[in-house]
């Protein structure tokens, strides 16, 4: 199966504005790209790239005064299968975890493990270890939070999402990540494309999606508390401790995001 993925973002800046962009497909999917996802900027600007501490590909630009449109259209090969599952994946003791996973046990900007620890143990302390515990967390978060774009707030943390019971996919993900970490399960935040393939209409507005990966049985496994089902056509862009690590753009100056479009469709 092949998918067409891409975006078009238009910013308006009153002055030249430096930006850091996390918009390229993750290196783990780079070999699947049939047509590369090069960033196109109008007007043309210098684009520089680097790998961040998590291995994500990050681009740097300085948007000129006025409107700047950043876009790409790429084609990626996909196996067309739902997210894999491993129902009997076991949970590691903390002392047995690889060192590179330990940062994903700690609290972070949007995932306050110190605030949520007692709540997590009260809710999930009697659930089976491993996959079943992570799924229990996803089930709870999926049912606890009411989805709505009107509830979106860039500063909302996991604890706030828990208390308010409302949010968007990043809030579902932050809360589930925080609960997993409280239960000694490494969890990392992911962002990328998520198609509607295999989902009956009506379809919502296409957007970048958030989900997370939990470390069980020696590898990272995908979980999606917002949709709470195995989905087809998930394409990773970036992963980190929480949304602060993987924001699609960080801008260093006054600006307005005037338009925002995302596509992730099967090519038939």
N, C-alpha and C positions, 0 to 999 in steps of 0.2 A: 504494500500500500504506500502511496505517496501523499503527502500533505503540503498544502501551500500555507506558509506562515508569514507573518509580517506585521508591521505597524506603521502608523503615520502620526507623529506628534508635532504640533506647531506651538512654539513659544513666542511670546512678544516681550522684548527686553528694552527698557528705556536707555540702557547703557550696555557696552560690551560686558558679557556675563560668563565667567568660567562655569563649566558644567562637567560633572562626572557621570557617565552613563553605564548602566549594567543592562545591556540590551542584546548581546550576542548569545547564541546558543552555547550551552555549556560544553566544555571540551570532551565530556564523556559521550556526547552525541555528535561530535564534529564529523566523524567518519560516515554518519548517516546523511549528511548534507549533500544533496544532488545538485543544488544550486546554492552558492554561499550566501550568507546573510550579511553582506557588507552594508555598513551604514552609509546612507546617502544624505548629505546635508545641502539644503538650498536656503540661502546662497552658499556657495562652496566655502568650507572652512577647513583648517588643518585638523586632522584627527590623529591623536596619538593613543596607543594602547599599552596596557600592562596587566600582569596577573596580580590579583590582590592576595591577601594572606590565606584565603580559602581556595585559591586556584581559579576563581572566576575571571573571565576576560572583561576588563573595564576599559572604556574609552574616555578620552579627555578632549573637550573642545572649548573654544571661547565663542559663544554666540554673539554676533554683532548687534548693534542697535537696530531695532525693528523686529520683523518677524523672521524666525528661523524654523524650517520644517526638517525634521529628522525622520527618515523612513527606511524601510527595507521590504523586499519581497524575496522569500527563499522557498526552496522545495526540499523537503526532507523525507527520507525513507523511514517507514515505521512498520513494525511487524503486524500491526492491526489487531493485536491482542489486548485484552484488559490488563490492567496493572497486575503483576504477579502477586500471589499470596502464599504464605507458608504458615499454615495454621498451627503447626507444632514447633515453631521457632522458639528456642528457649531464651531466657533472660540470664545475662551474665552477672556474677557477683562483681561488685565494683572493683575489688582487688584484682580481678582477672581481665578487666577491660584494657584494650590497647590504649597507649598514651594519647594517640591522636583523637580518641573519642571523648576524653575527659572534659575538654572545654564545653562539650555539649551536655554536661551534667550541671553546669553552673548557671546561676541566675544571670540575666542580661537586661539590656535596656527596656525591652517590652515584656520580659518573662520573669516576674518577680517570684522566684522560688521560695524566698524567705516568707513572703506574705501568704503564699498559697499552700505551703507545706502541710499544715495541720488539716486544711480542707481536703487536700489530695488523699492523705492517709485515711481520713474518715470516710471518704467516698470509695476508695479503691483498695484499701488495705486488705480486704478479704477476697479480692478477685484473684484468679489463678495467675501465676507468673507468666511472663513471656508474651506471645502474640495475643492471647486472650485478654491480658491486662491492658495492652495498648488499644485493642478493639473496644474494650469497656470504656476507656477514656474517650475514644472517638464517638461512641454511642451517646455518652453523656453530653459531651460538648455539642454534638449535632442537635440534640433535643433541647438543650438548655438555652442556646442562642437563637434569637429570631433574626433572620437575614433581612437586610434592607440597606440600599445605598445611602439612604437618608441618615443612617446610623454611623456612617463612616467618619472617622476622626483620626488625623495623622498622629496624634499624641496618645491615642487610647492604648492602654496596656492590658496584659492578660487579666490582672486582678480587676481592672475597671470593666472589662468585657464580662467577667464572671458576675460582678455586682449588678451591672446594667442589664445583662441578658439579651443584648442586642449588638449587631455588628455586621461586618462583611467577612470575606474569606480569610483575610489576614488576622482578624480577631479570633475566629474559630481556631486557626493554626497556632497563634500565640498561646491561647489557653491550653490547647492540647499539648503543645511542646512543654509549657511550664509544668503541667500535671505529670507528664512523663519524667521530666527531670526530678521532680519531687519524689517520684517512685523509683529513683535510681536507674532510669532507662535513658541513655543518651538520645537526644532528639535534636535534629537540625531543621531549620526553616528553609523552605524551597519556594522559588517563584519561577514561572514560565508560562507556556501556552497550554491550554486545555481545550480540546475540540469538543463539539457536540455529537461526535460520531457515536452511533448506537443509542442516543438519547431521543425519545419521542418529542415532537414539538408540543407547545410553542417554545421557541428558544429565547433566552434572554440576550441582552446586549453583550457582545464579545468583549472580554477584558483579559488582562493578564491574571493568572490564578495563583493562589498560595496553597501549599500543602506542606507536609513534613515527612521526614524519614526518621525512623527509629532503628537503633542498632540492636539487633537480636541475632543470636546464633551465628556470630562472626561476620555479619554483613548488614548493610543498610536496606530497610524495607519502606516502601511508600505507604503512607496513610493520608487520607483526605477527609477530615472531620466535617468540612462544609457539605460535601456531596455524600460522604459516607458510603461509597460504593466503588468497586473497581471500574475504572474508566479507560476508554480507548483514546489514543492520540494525545498523550501527555508528553510535552517537550520541555525539558529543564533548561532554564537560563542561568540561574545562580542559586547558591546555597550558603547559609551562614547561621549565626547564632539567633538572629531574628530579623525583622524587616529593616532594621537600621543598617545591616550589612549588605542588603541586596536591593536597595531602592533603585527603581529604574532610572531615576535621575536625582542627583544632588546639585542644586544650583547655588552659586555664591554671588547673589545680587538680586535685586528686584526683578520679578518676571511674572508673566501670566501664561498659564497653559490654556491656549485658546481652542485647541481641538485635539481629540484623542481617539484613535481608531486602532483596533487590533483584529487580525484575522487568523484563523486556524481551521482550515477546511480540507476535507478529503478531495483529491483530484480524481475525478471519475471519467 
